[in-house]
Amino acid sequence: MSADIDYAIGYQGPVYIRLDGKALPELHDESYRFVPGAIVTLREGDDIALVATGSTVHEIVDAAQMLADAGIQAKVVSVPSLRPCDTAALLAALKPCKAVITVEEHNVNGGVGSLVAEVLAEAGVGIPLKRLGIPDGEYAAAADRGWLRKHHGFDAASVAELAQKMR
């Protein structure tokens, strides 16, 4: 988070940072620098790609570990900036994988899932894709985060279960 704040302070113009209300462990070491548009591969694998933004990256990190324990190698891709986004780098990260799951605490339309769908479609890549998030026409319930994520199927265990079915 400190890398994002450092970037925002130095940027000349409007910046939007979505903050989380829960303290979460750092996913990056001190050398990490936020670069607008850059994607971050946190774990390599080619059986399936798990892609997320924001706090849901923690869910896919945990899901990837569950999958590794089952012998499935999941690539973990964090997309800290949806606009701009290095779509060529995103495509290069996803192309070697047999399937892709996107996860976001957001409507499934217009976020990271839509971005990935557009990138794959425009490149003519026929990789199976499942977008997880809040279904269209629904609103996120005012509820415990764990319950909400499990209810909508994007907690770590649900993601790992879906990944096993897709690969």
Secondary structure, 3 states (H helix, E strand, C coil): CHHHHHHHHHCCCCCCCCCCCCCCCCCCCCCCCCCCECCEEEECCCCEEEEECHHHHHHHHHHHHHHHHCCCCEEEEECCCCCCECHHHHHHHHCCCCCEEEEEEEECCCCHHHHHHHHHHHCCCCCCEEEEEECCCCCCCCCCHHHHHHHCCCCHHHHHHHHHHHC
